[in-house]
């Protein structure tokens, strides 16, 4: 065999081994779970925003709409990774969210965001990291950062619900979904320009 042919075969085997690693079952399951989780979060936040509007909490509605936009960014990131890797995207199967009062919805949001921080995305990050899938691990890590900030924003809103009657401006990073009420020039999580 010629050197050129051996080199080509070596490159192909490295590519094949890399592709196999990148589509491991644990990472694929983590991506599938993440996509389903984000779809449920979008439905939940959209419904919570409607309820907050009905109850006269414009600021809380603004927060819920911003969180929904952020969850859509997360979903788009997960599905983009899955598309790039030729993975099957799970079907949309979203249950109708349970909607309570705005106060109860903020508490439910806090619990959901903390569960994402402490369980869902931490476990997904660990899975991707242990599989040496640094690209997906980074996506899970940035998503976890955004979910932490969602919990912080919901906790602040719940502490002073009366202040949430006034409109409130939130900014969502279109790259990673980080959400804030501070006018940062760069996203604190992914360092891209905030708009």
N, C-alpha and C positions, 0 to 999 in steps of 0.2 A: 504494500500500500504506500501511496505517496504521502508526503508530509501534509500536503494540503487536504487530502481526503481524511487523514487521521485527525487533523485539526477540526475539520468540519464535523466529523463524528463526535468528537469530544464536546464541541459546542452544542450539538443537538442533544447529547445525553445530559449535559448540564441544564439545558433549557427544559428537557423533559422532567428531570428530577425536581427542578425548581417549580414547574407547573404542578407536579403531583403534590409537592409540599404545600403550595399555595391553595390548593382546593381540598385540604384535609377535611374529614368529616366533622371533627370538633369545631373547626373554624367556620365551616359552612352552617352548622347548627347554631352557632353564636350569631352569625349574620342573619339567619332566618328568624331567630328569636328577637333580634334587634329590630328587624323590619316590622314584625308583628307588634312589638312594643310601641314603636313610633306611630304606627297607624292608630293604635288605641289611644295614645296620648293626644294625637291631633283631634280625634273625635271628642275626647273628653274636654280639651281646652276650647274647642269650638262651641260645645254645648254650655260650658261654664261661662263663656263670654256672653252668650245670649241671656243667660239667667242674671248675670251681673248688670247688664243693660236694663233688664226688666225691673231690677230692684233699685236702680239709680246709682250704681257704683261704677261710674264711667272709668275711673282709674283701674279698678279691678278688671273690668272688661278689656281695657287696653293691655293689661298684663297678660291676661289669658290669650288674647289675640297674638301678642308678641311670642308667647310660649308656643302657640300653635305654629307660627311661622318658623320658629327655631326647630321644632320637631319635624317640620317638612324638609328643612335643610338636612337634618340627620337622616331621614328616610331616603332622601335623594343621594346622600353619600353612600349609604349602605347598598342601595340598589345599583349605583354606579360601579361599586367594587364587584358586586355579584355579576353584573353584565360584563365587565372587563374580563372576568375569570370564567365566563361561560356557565355560571351557576344558574340554576332554576330559581326564579324569584317566587316565593310562596304566594298563594292566592290571598286576596284581600278577604279577611274574615273578621270584621270588627263588630263587636257587640255594642248595642246602644248603651252609652255610659249612664250611670246613675247620677242624677243631678239633684243637689240639695240647695240650701241657701248659699249665698255667696260666701258667708263665713265658713260654712261646712265644706264648700268646694275648695276654699283655700287650704283648709286642713287636709282634705283628701289629696290635694296637689302636693302639699309638703310631704305627706307619707309616700306618695308615688315617686317623687323626685329623690327622696332619701333611699328608697328601695333601689332605684336605679343606681345611685351613687355607691351604696354599700353592697349590693348584690349583682344586679343584672350586668351593668357595664364593668364593674370591677372583675367579676368572674369572666366576662368576655375578654377583657384586657389580658387577664392571666392566661386564658386559653390560647389566645393569639401569640402572646409572648413565649409561652412554653413550647409553642409550635414554631418558634423563630419567624413568625410572620409579622415583621416589624411594621409594614404598611397598615395592616388591619389593626394591629395593636395601637398605633398612633391615632387612628380614627376613633377607636373605642375610648382612648384616653381623653381626646378632645371632646368627645360627646359627654363623657363623664364630667369634665370641667363645666360644660354648659348646664348639665342637669344640677350640679351643685349650686350654680348661680340661680337657676330657677327656684330651687328650694329656698335660697336666701331671700330672693325677691318676694316669694309667697309668704315667708315668715314675716318680713317687714310689713307687707300689706295686711296680714292678719293681726299684727300688733296694733295697727292704727287704721282700722277699717273705715272710720269716719273720714279720714284724709283721702280715702280711695273713691270718694264721691266725685271729686274733681278729676278732669282728664289728666292723664299722665303719659309722658313720652318715654318709650322704650326703644332701644336700638338692638337690632339682631344682625350678627355677622352672617353675611350671605355665604361664607366659605365653610364655617364650622358650627354655626348656630348659637354661638355665645350670645347671651342676652344681658343687657345692662340698662340702667337709667342714667349712667354717667356718659358724658360725651368724650370718650377716649378717641384719639386719632387712629390708634391701631388696636385691633382686637387683642385683649390680654391673653387669650388662649392660643391663637394661631398666628398672630402678628400681621395679619392682613389689614388693609385700610377698612375702617368702620364707616358705613354710609348712613 
